[in-house]
Amino acid sequence: MSGFSRRGFIGSAALGLAAEANAEADQADFSFKNNVPDPLLAGHELPTFKFELEKSIPGKVVGGNNAREATVKQLPISKGIAGVSMRLEPGGLRELHWHATAAEWAYVREGRVRTTVIDPEGNFEVNDFGPGDIWYFPRGHGHALQGLGPGTAHFILIFDNGYFSEFGTFSITDWIGHSPKELVAKNLGLPAELIEKLPREEVYFGRGPAPTGPPGPILHGRLKSPRLTHKYEMLKQGPHSVHAGGREWRVGADRFPISQTVTGVVLELEPGGLRELHWHPTSDEWQYVLSGKVRVTMFGSHGRYRVETLQAGDVGYIPQGYGHSVENASDSQPARLLIGFNTGHYEAIDLSSWIAGNPRSLLENNFRINGAEADQFPRDRVFIAPKAGPPRHKEGYDVFPVAEPDRR
């Protein structure tokens, strides 16, 4: 083999190995490869993680239809998740639109809402939602929302991008209204007089009579259902976990397969109940207080610790990996939170489980205590502690039996 051919062979081999390494790298998780510290979180004190969403000024108001948002503009720490509180009067319409930079997850608090959606395969779905129901629209899926009545519908929208603004979406009237009339006429085959009647500016919220029955036939003539439904009746299912201090409903991609980037939780805490100290290795946490008052703590390393009190209508936010807890601040009233995570596959590590998973000798050395004192720590996962705190127990005692297996 000549020198030239040897070099060519070695070079080809190296290129082959590099290509193989690149292929492996493409399959690896490099989410932290460029993990530059966030200046907001790198200071000597932790920033606020609270925003009074329902006390804020609505960004859009048309009659009884309105929307308030919480993005990084209103809550700078919330870079991974944004939220919107929206209300639609009977017949109120959030017009046909899509989101280019975020998926939409929604929880209906009260009232009834109808949605229509189209996916990239040309499949259509029309669904009606009531309290406790959720929907999920993947990024880019075109959709519309309409209040069905009676009464105003109120729902909370969660987006898997904190920089997303609900008021910067892509609306059909905004698009058509700013396209050349000749182009629209050619595209849709419409006469000039009809083109002149179409809105020239974004409608955003439309108003009309409330639907009185099931949706009529679509213009396409046939409804092709998508492979995965966009609807899930969350609160009609049994709680995911039941404990002495509260209970939890949780829905991710395992139960709602289309919801690949958001997991939703409804957490109910009894008076004094505590969702114990924990952290989420793979997601941020966005909190909306549905009722009651809670104390939320956040730990940011190097002695940095912050406590915020959230009341009904307030939003809280915990960045990925930061230790935190949620406690009902009332001794007499339950509290309920809606919580969103920007992952379809939920993960958490609880303080009690972490401690219980270590040898007694290690705990003695770590905490500078003796064996009898180490034996007083929980031997099981606490998850939600009641007002009095976890009881002392003997080995093998199930502290808080759950209604069904808590598969985390």
C-alpha atoms as one frame of an Amber mdcrd trajectory, in Angstrom:
protein
   0.000   0.000   0.000   1.491   3.346  -1.024   1.944   6.209   1.472  -0.860
   8.077  -0.224  -3.230   5.138  -0.066  -2.335   4.467   3.595  -3.147   8.061
   4.452  -6.361   7.781   2.469  -7.292   4.597   4.290  -6.516   6.082   7.713
  -8.419   9.237   6.827 -11.433   7.244   5.679 -11.333   5.146   8.832 -11.173
   8.260  10.972 -14.095   9.771   9.100 -16.041   6.570   9.631 -15.343   6.579
  13.368 -16.272  10.246  13.559 -19.529   9.610  11.741 -20.296   6.731  14.111
 -19.518   8.928  17.132 -21.700  11.698  15.747 -24.533   9.239  15.241 -24.238
   8.137  18.880 -24.089  11.761  19.996 -27.283  12.518  18.122 -29.043   9.900
  20.250 -27.528  11.095  23.540 -29.039  13.654  25.875 -26.959  16.815  25.652
 -29.563  19.110  27.189 -26.899  20.448  29.564 -24.010  20.655  27.060 -24.215
  24.436  26.966 -25.628  24.950  30.429 -24.544  28.556  30.995 -25.747  29.824
  34.401 -28.832  31.983  34.201 -27.821  35.461  35.459 -31.223  35.783  37.112
 -30.506  32.714  39.265 -26.782  33.319  39.779 -27.055  36.197  42.273 -26.619
  36.141  46.040 -30.397  36.032  46.505 -33.086  34.078  44.694 -35.504  36.185
  42.623 -39.233  36.185  43.212 -41.077  33.223  41.733 -44.582  34.627  42.290
 -46.928  36.568  39.999 -50.501  37.642  40.802 -51.992  36.589  37.476 -55.677
  37.193  38.185 -54.943  40.657  39.586 -53.062  41.678  36.442 -54.562  43.789
  33.648 -55.962  41.659  30.806 -53.987  41.943  27.593 -57.088  41.366  25.483
 -60.710  42.250  26.270 -63.696  41.975  23.914 -67.019  42.030  25.750 -66.991
  39.161  28.245 -63.969  37.580  26.585 -60.557  38.313  28.082 -57.102  36.885
  28.627 -54.278  37.504  31.093 -50.807  36.053  30.589 -47.730  35.167  32.633
 -44.570  34.916  30.519 -40.943  35.876  31.195 -42.065  39.466  30.696 -44.332
  39.347  33.754 -42.369  36.677  35.701 -38.725  36.681  34.514 -37.845  33.400
  36.230 -40.409  31.461  34.147 -38.257  30.815  31.089 -39.501  27.274  30.496
 -43.292  27.643  30.836 -45.842  30.398  30.164 -49.467  30.510  31.259 -52.710
  32.259  30.355 -56.000  32.679  32.201 -58.768  33.001  29.591 -62.508  33.561
  29.816 -65.059  33.127  27.022 -68.661  34.265  27.240 -71.375  32.076  25.640
 -70.702  32.253  21.912 -67.329  33.910  22.507 -64.736  32.672  20.039 -60.962
  32.540  20.280 -60.472  32.607  16.558 -58.715  30.064  14.336 -54.985  30.239
  15.088 -51.823  28.262  15.708 -48.729  28.546  17.889 -45.388  28.404  16.115
 -43.224  28.210  19.234 -45.194  26.291  21.870 -47.619  23.462  22.501 -50.846
  24.302  24.373 -52.166  22.378  27.395 -55.419  23.530  29.002 -57.483  22.842
  32.113 -61.146  23.899  32.252 -62.041  25.448  35.620 -65.685  26.262  34.955
 -68.153  26.459  32.101 -68.111  24.609  28.798 -65.801  25.012  25.809 -65.786
  23.580  22.284 -62.525  23.133  20.401 -61.731  22.349  16.784 -58.273  21.273
  15.664 -56.462  20.097  12.537 -53.184  18.155  12.520 -50.478  18.041   9.804
 -52.028  14.882   8.315 -55.262  16.732   7.595 -57.205  15.042  10.406 -59.896
  17.069  12.198 -61.334  16.767  15.706 -64.194  18.633  17.424 -64.582  18.200
  21.201 -66.675  19.677  24.010 -65.062  20.213  27.429 -66.414  20.759  30.934
 -64.846  21.404  34.348 -61.907  19.123  35.078 -61.287  18.265  31.406 -58.008
  19.009  29.641 -56.830  19.414  26.059 -53.439  19.392  24.399 -52.547  20.847
  21.016 -49.027  20.057  19.774 -46.969  22.928  18.449 -48.296  24.117  15.097
 -51.705  22.400  15.201 -54.383  24.844  13.992 -57.281  25.249  16.420 -60.113
  27.439  17.726 -61.989  27.729  21.050 -65.616  28.663  21.653 -67.650  29.245
  24.810 -70.768  27.078  24.890 -72.579  28.550  27.890 -74.539  28.777  30.018
 -72.304  31.222  31.813 -68.711  32.214  31.176 -66.111  29.519  30.591 -62.819
  29.939  32.441 -59.762  27.870  31.609 -56.028  27.936  32.272 -53.624  27.504
  29.364 -50.082  26.222  29.872 -47.418  26.572  27.156 -44.108  24.688  27.111
 -42.089  27.848  26.392 -41.781  30.729  28.840 -40.972  33.179  26.036 -44.221
  32.386  24.275 -46.806  35.153  24.255 -50.473  34.347  23.771 -50.813  37.738
  22.125 -48.229  36.912  19.478 -49.888  33.856  17.967 -50.693  33.343  14.308
 -54.366  34.198  13.754 -56.285  33.476  10.564 -57.763  36.975  10.211 -54.369
  38.586  10.806 -52.864  36.416   8.054 -55.620  36.789   5.482 -56.218  40.443
   6.315 -52.619  41.404   5.561 -52.177  39.257   2.473 -52.822  40.820  -0.966
 -56.514  40.546  -1.824 -55.693  39.073  -5.231 -53.598  36.378  -3.585 -56.395
  35.424  -1.186 -58.972  35.413  -3.992 -56.759  33.178  -6.099 -55.997  30.841
  -3.195 -59.599  30.396  -1.984 -61.451  30.977  -5.244 -63.570  33.715  -3.665
 -65.249  36.622  -5.482 -63.839  40.119  -4.906 -66.981  41.316  -3.078 -66.587
  38.559  -0.458 -62.891  39.305  -0.031 -63.833  42.914   0.764 -66.040  41.748
   3.647 -63.278  39.817   5.395 -61.601  41.489   8.417 -58.490  43.519   7.613
 -57.092  43.266  11.156 -56.760  40.458  13.694 -60.081  39.591  15.340 -58.537
  37.539  18.187 -61.830  37.316  20.118 -64.991  36.901  18.044 -68.551  37.200
  19.357 -71.652  35.389  18.166 -74.594  33.287  19.328 -73.779  30.332  21.548
 -74.115  26.957  19.826 -77.396  25.269  20.749 -76.510  21.723  19.765 -73.755
  19.513  18.413 -71.434  21.005  15.786 -72.735  21.029  12.239 -71.018  19.360
   9.291 -67.568  20.684   8.392 -67.010  22.296   4.994 -64.632  19.508   4.071
 -67.600  17.175   4.091 -66.016  14.409   6.152 -64.364  14.367   9.537 -61.147
  12.364   9.572 -60.350  11.629  13.198 -56.715  11.847  14.323 -54.887   8.788
  15.598 -54.537  10.403  19.055 -57.344  12.413  20.652 -56.661  15.912  21.965
 -59.101  15.477  24.898 -58.766  13.850  28.329 -61.314  13.914  31.172 -58.818
  14.416  33.980 -60.954  14.759  37.102 -63.332  11.993  36.044 -60.470   9.590
  36.722 -59.528   8.457  40.209 -56.699  10.320  41.959 -53.214   9.159  41.084
 -52.230   9.249  44.766 -54.190   9.538  48.023 -52.459  10.396  51.315 -53.452
  11.608  54.781 -52.395  15.149  53.860 -54.024  15.357  50.457 -54.347  13.776
  47.043 -53.088  14.223  43.526 -54.365  13.751  39.984 -51.553  13.520  37.437
 -51.747  13.117  33.664 -48.777  12.797  31.330 -48.017  11.057  28.076 -48.525
   7.636  29.685 -52.259   8.276  30.135 -52.759  11.015  27.530 -50.403   9.949
  24.722 -50.626  13.108  22.595 -49.344  15.229  25.521 -45.666  14.625  24.833
 -44.295  17.895  26.252 -46.569  18.679  29.221 -47.617  16.785  32.352 -50.513
  18.266  34.312 -51.284  17.838  38.003 -54.139  18.862  40.267 -52.804  18.836
  43.825 -55.249  19.034  46.721 -53.826  19.690  50.194 -55.784  19.271  53.411
 -55.473  22.065  56.016 -51.805  22.164  57.004 -50.955  19.504  54.397 -47.453
  19.552  52.878 -46.174  18.365  49.505 -42.810  17.459  50.856 -39.395  18.875
  49.921 -38.442  17.524  46.501 -37.026  18.415  43.107 -37.654  17.595  39.453
 -34.572  16.436  37.505 -36.062  16.930  34.031 -38.598  19.758  34.136 -39.640
  23.152  35.439 -42.794  23.475  37.563 -45.541  26.074  36.927 -48.161  26.508
  39.640 -51.585  28.156  39.582 -53.560  28.314  42.830 -57.146  27.275  42.131
 -58.330  27.818  45.709 -56.949  28.443  49.162 -53.574  29.816  50.221 -50.197
  28.047  50.099 -46.613  28.649  51.159 -44.094  27.651  48.514 -40.399  27.339
  49.330 -37.469  27.261  46.901 -33.874  26.233  47.613 -31.162  27.420  45.231
 -27.906  26.113  46.809 -25.205  28.092  48.663 -27.592  28.980  51.468 -30.118
  30.659  49.163 -33.710  30.046  50.218 -36.929  31.903  49.465 -40.538  31.564
  50.645 -43.562  32.999  48.828 -47.223  32.927  49.862 -49.599  32.322  46.969
 -53.355  32.816  47.034 -56.127  31.903  44.594 -55.274  33.260  41.137 -51.523
  33.568  41.798 -48.815  31.818  39.798 -45.604  30.253  41.131 -42.608  28.911
  39.230 -39.773  26.559  40.200 -36.840  26.064  37.775 -35.679  22.569  36.890
 -33.624  20.912  39.607 -34.368  23.458  42.368 -35.541  22.052  45.710 -39.002
  23.164  46.782 -42.148  22.367  48.758 -45.824  23.387  48.780 -47.747  23.727
  52.053 -51.360  24.617  52.744 -51.082  27.811  54.784 -54.579  27.419  56.278
 -55.470  25.415  59.385 -59.115  25.113  58.365 -59.534  25.260  54.574 -58.217
  22.892  51.881 -56.099  24.256  49.047 -56.025  23.152  45.433 -53.355  23.856
  42.800 -53.045  23.278  39.093 -49.435  22.385  38.277 -47.795  22.043  34.869
 -44.433  20.486  33.981 -42.708  20.997  30.634 -42.234  17.306  30.018 -44.629
  14.542  29.081 -42.727  12.117  31.320 -42.795  13.258  34.939 -39.858  12.672
  37.295 -39.361  13.734  40.927 -37.075  12.888  43.835 -38.537  13.363  47.317
 -36.471  14.150  50.403 -37.926  11.278  52.446 -37.220   8.704  49.720 -33.667
   9.975  49.293 -32.926   9.697  53.013 -34.607   6.290  53.354 -32.494   4.927
  50.491 -29.221   5.283  52.437 -27.541   3.129  55.100 -28.005   4.193  58.710
 -24.263   4.662  59.149 -24.131   7.178  56.332 -26.974   9.181  57.881 -25.203
   9.144  61.240 -22.047  10.585  59.694 -23.824  13.018  57.364 -26.096  14.551
  60.019 -23.732  13.976  62.995 -26.319  11.971  64.901 -26.394   8.586  66.592
 -28.116   5.412  65.442 -31.207   5.869  67.599 -31.696   9.330  66.155 -31.194
   8.061  62.607 -33.925   5.482  63.216 -36.437   8.291  63.690 -36.252   9.329
  60.030 -39.044   8.067  57.719 -38.441   4.643  56.204 -40.982   5.258  53.457
 -41.804   8.006  51.012 -43.889  10.739  52.663 -44.997  12.592  49.480 -47.868
  14.523  51.157 -47.583  14.973  54.921 -50.621  15.820  57.076 -50.808  18.808
  59.398 -49.218  16.917  62.306 -46.314  15.678  60.186 -45.206  12.082  59.508
 -45.828   9.787  62.500 -42.964   7.920  64.143 -43.078   4.353  62.962 -41.438
   0.989  63.019 -39.778  -0.741  60.113 -42.283  -1.975  57.542 -45.046   0.426
  58.569 -46.791   1.995  55.577 -46.963   5.681  56.514 -49.548   6.815  53.988
 -51.207   3.975  52.067 -52.234   5.075  48.568 -55.484   4.263  46.812 -53.615
   2.843  43.846 -49.944   2.203  43.043 -48.040   5.488  42.806 -45.953   4.719
  39.736 -43.269   7.367  39.433
